[in-house]
């Protein structure tokens, strides 16, 4: 008995020594209004909602404020009490609701101290949230154009297995199309309706009777499956979440090497799409749609000279403790080296190069084709013209010679 | 500042109803008349002094406002070799916005709230306003505190009972991609031209003596007006933070250093070719905002806010034809207003400047290339001459 107790004590002691050396926190924005409604939606009038469509509501601000307070407690030993721009970096997609969520979150995380209080009336301090337009953002918005990705996705959604799986929902999609008067063809269309209905339920808006048959049960699975389709193949995953994972792993190695002024906490403010892509890309998506403020944690744990990655997730708009996810073939505490090896296909991406490939090459090919075509047409046209002119000349000549002959006669 | 003595400025809002109050004169007896008259004049004067600064700007013709401001007070960005404060612990690191700087921009936001009370809706709504900032932390933070002053939450918008603040999105772009606000995106042809111009100015014999003495005192090579620029900013930030500058600075700071400092700010957009590349993309944005308002393609959005640096203000002023050397203080702002004369079916532009956050009312300044009132067409035509159609191409990137 004593042996077991000492073992347990040793175990916990050992565990106690392990510390978080770096953390990447990726969260979804808070409560919002629907982004789009459907033609037959009784609640499609924007004025029925507290804010414009797609914007963060007061509830959403409060949710993130609370999450920020909670994050502060979780990382009390990792980050300083005062905001330190050299060790904490906050990045958001360039969308109002994510920018605002990040600000509200930081308001909860960094209430002004006596020293940083700048305005006695407002217990808040400004903290920079960096962003970049979505069509330039391959890291967090994951919306920068990449031709090889588009081609791969095209192949993927036209594959037999994809089509077969989707065909299971043909009846559902037909039913939805008839009742919403919106063409419902794919998982993405289903999730759009599903999310809108879900938000309307949250706001206690009575849903039309037709929804009873399919919402939420029948719609949930295909709706939430939509978060798997952007990372449907290994190549898609590499091009989709590679840049973000690469950035995070690089920060981890900086922390391991104790580089001066290395980033200790990266905060990413994104969407359900972001969360879904990361979880599915790492092979741990459980099929449930990411809720408001759902958060993925990628933490670097140091224990002596050993370093591990711990992946945790919380999927609730309420403040709940995250649970540790078990990484496939690596477990709940995955050695950093092993993680890098296992996910090499994702982390080793050279996004700029790989996405530029294809495009300039094919552009060149297209250009060449057009040039050839143009030259061909030019050749043909000029040929015809020359021929015509020659014809005329010949005609004139023959006329002249006949006239001559006639006159001579 | 040169604009303080400029006789073309005038008060933008002279309340008209006070004139009426002054007119009726009681004539029963001379004494009462004198007293009443005296009181009336006095109250008129006082009323004018007080009200003209706090009264909202009355304008029925105003359609669009574009604001570009400089961030607030900051810690020095750099140090120099003999700097006695080299190891001074700035609370939030080098280049960071100080608490005083946060207050400055908050106050500026409140002043614009008051000034444009009849124009900017009291409640923040995404559709009305677009805010864009340089990606540098002090500019982002300045934008946030400015907005905290401009848009305190309305009752409906209060989301936290004890926190009278609301998050408002501020858009930005990483510095290496930003050719609009911070103008930090690399541009090869601009760089070549700028460096040649800088070398030419550095060779000016009038700076030789200053360079020599600064090199001696700082214990590092000071052979460029750009070096003077950095040193000037550092000394200024230290002085404002209440640090006692070394003895040698007395002979040169700010006096002799000021002209090369201001010239250094101006060099980035010194002539038209430089302005095209350095300021053209911002002018292009401004042109689009104005066009959208004039053609009613974007009816709601009537306020654009840009948060940048001193050089960005200088560049915009120069591009608008004001080539006197400038030193925009912390929180200095440039205002462009679009007005519509409905009866005559014409639009015109007004330009205002406020050199720091203490000035109560922005002063109107003449637009050099335009006769007053400066019509929209004339203004757009001038902008057009400075906007490259293919920025990347002209930059030879």
Interface residues (C-beta under 8 A of the other chain):
Chain A: X50 X52 X55 X56 X58 X59 X61 X62 X65 X82 X83 X84 X85 X86 X94 X95 X96 X99 X100 X101 X102 X103 X104 X107 X115 X116 X117 X118 X119 X121 X122 X123 X124 X125 X126 X127 X128 X129 X130 X131 X132 X133 X136
Chain B: X91 X92 X93 X96 X97 X99 X102 X103 X106 X125 X126 X127 X135 X137 X140 X141 X142 X144 X145 X148 X156 X157 X158 X159 X160 X162 X163 X164 X165 X166 X167 X168 X169 X170 X171 X172 X173 X174 X177
